[in-house]
Amino acid sequence: MMSKRKGLLLYILFGVFWVFATDFIIDKYIADKDVFMMIQKAKGLFFILLTGFLLYFFLSKNEKYIELKEEERRLHTLINSMVDFVNFKDGEGKWIEANDFGLNLFELKGVDYKGKKDSDLAEYSSFYKDVLKYCEISDEEAWKAKVVTRCEEMIPLPSGDFKTFDTIKVPLFHQDGSRKSLVVMGRDITERINAEKKLSKNRQQYKSLFDYNPDPVYMMDLNGILTDVNPQFESIVGLSHNKVIGASINDFIFPFEEEKNKLMQAFAYVKKHKTGMNTGDIRFCIMDRIAIFSCTFVPILIDDRLTGIISYAKDVTHIRETEERLRKTEKLSVVGELAASVAHEVRNPLTSLKGFVQLLKDGESQYQHYYSIMLNELDRINQIVSELLVLAKPQQMKFEEYNLVHLMTDVKSLLEPQANLYGTHMIFDVKHKLPSISCEANQLKQVFINIIKNSIEASSKKIHIDLQAEKDWMTITVKDDGCGIEKNRIKHLGEPFYSSKEKGTGLGLTVSYRIIEAHRGKISIKSEVDNGTEIKIALPVS
């Protein structure tokens, strides 16, 4: 306002001086009237032109000033409408312009901030005093860098929380390299940072749940292709992560239609209902063995869209084996109770019948053939009763050091006549000198007789018996080339009264299993139909 008044006053003084001074000079030095009038007109014309030029100049300046003010108003409106902190500083670090967001943030609303440095403004805000002083240090680093800098800065709040800003500083320079101005922009990214922290926490929780789960966990796409597995799954299948990823889950499932149907039904159910489902027991082929897993399929939903399936598998192999052993034990218990109540009652009349048949046989010659058959069948009944008594009553075992080679030689000699009758050739092979083991020889002899006798009756042409020592175990392998056993029947071997023979009771193998268990040994059976059977018995040396 003062500059306008000064300009107007100077213009008036200049006009008065021009009029009076020129009139004085013309009156004093110009005598010719015509020349006088011409000079007066020229003087007036000059004054008009000068006045018009000055008027045009000031009007142009005024228009530019109005335009500049309008641009400044628009810029001010723009930066105040932004949710980011915006600040303009000159080359000395003095504030030129700042939006309302920044003023409210640093508690400078209502403060005449223009022309003041951060350290000056620090005196107006006790809470942000240190923050504003640090801004000068940060600005200096931006000036020295001479390029656009970007960093994350945390601003404390009076409530005790913090706001995180993604701060960009743009230094501007004159052509001579001197500092011109500094533009500071800060975007509030507190929500994003908190979301990232929450997401990171959730990822770590998920990773802990996935990686450190004691049970195998695996992810599949909707086609059953493995997309991720935890270390426990890798450990169980014996393959590295890279080799497992991309494989089909069907590659690890026991190749039975029953197992695949369970898997397909579970997949279909989860796809349709988008909810979890337990598949029940599924047999997996893992490192040349069969393991039973109870799997739970859970859908992977992203924005309510099914993108895959995650499965939690629990190894129930030992549980199912224990349940199977319990079932067999229950059967043996029932057989034992039955044997205890029946065996003695059967044996008493059996002795009488056998005695009378023997008397009839000795006294008559007409029906000798029938008497022989009757005696054989009575002997067979007596043998069954004896086996029942073995199951019914725990046997008193007296362990002694014994050489299995001698024992097996006795068994071979005992069964040789029966083998010759069936046209079977027995081969007994001992590769090395074997140590003696602590055992009950008579009971082991009964086991070997039962097993070799079964091989003879299985239409075998050759029976190969092999004895050898393996570390702390003595292994006896009986391998024949007989008719073999179906796979689905192998698991039932050893159960009481389970036999494929026409006159078999199944008690022979049941007794054999019990004897081997009493010796803390193991029996394993491998067989294929028409390709023979291999029975391997392992007994501890000590």
C-alpha angles and dihedrals in degrees: 000000000000092000091056091053092048091050092050092048092050090049092052093047091047091050093049091046092048094050098046098036095050092045090052093050094046093048092049101045107024116072100162109093095209092051089046092055092046092052091048091053091046090049092051092047091050091050091050092050092046091048092048092050092049091047091050091047094051093044090052090049090049092052091050089047091052091047090048091050090049091050090047090051091049092048090049091049091047097050092043091053090055119097089214129086110257125184133170120201132180125235091278094053096256117146114253102169137355132176126240092256091061094043092050091045093057094035092246098128109140093016118125093236100165114113093015129114125228091258089054093050090048087076090063095054118048094182095051096036095112093041093054092047090051089053089067090054091048091048091052090055089053091050091051092048089055089202136084108286128200130193143149115251128188117218118196120228127214088243090065095253127110135232119212118214129195096218124199121189120193115192116201124199138195120243090262090057096254119137115271109171144324126227116203121191125177125186118201105237096165094118092048092049091048090048091049091049091049091047091048090050091049090048092051091048090048091046091051091048091047103038100037098040107127089220126066113269123187138174125218136185120233090276094057095256113146112244100171138002134186124240091258090061090049090050094051097047092040094229132117123249093255093053094049098047111088094023122118119249086230088069089069099042123098105261097248124120089228092063094046091049091054090052094047092048091051091048092049093048094050092046093050101041100026090222136110126274137184112230095202120225115346122182116227127196103229125172095332093314136091118242126184118224130185103213130198116200117209124184121242105222124189114181087345090302119123108235102163148329130260119204129202109203123196118197105232096166094113092042092054091045090051091049089050091050090049090052091050090047090052090051091049090048091053090046090049093051090047092047093049092053098040109030098070092041091053096044096057097058088036091061091051093048092049091050094051092046089051091052092049091049092051093047102045133045101186097078101031092128093055092045090053091052091048092050091049092050091047089052089050091052089049090051091052090049090051090053090049090053090052088056094042099052127043108244120235106236125201109192119209136168108269137168111236092206090066092044093050090047089057091049091049091051091048095051098037094094092051091046091052089049090056093041093247124148117211119208117196114197127186113171100182140018107278129213122237119258133209107252148127099262099198093052093047088049088055090052093051092046091052094049098043091043089055090052091050092050090049090075093256120172094194133024116193116200116192128184124188142150119242113185106292094352136081112212125202114191122191112188125178137176096225133128094293131213130273114251095237090056098050093077090058095054111118094032114127115263093006108128138139092208119102093233098024125122099191089231094112094068091038090057090043092054091049092050093049091048089052087055089049090243135133135234123205126182128200121180144159127193110261090000101081137245134275120202117188121193120191119195125182113247093220 
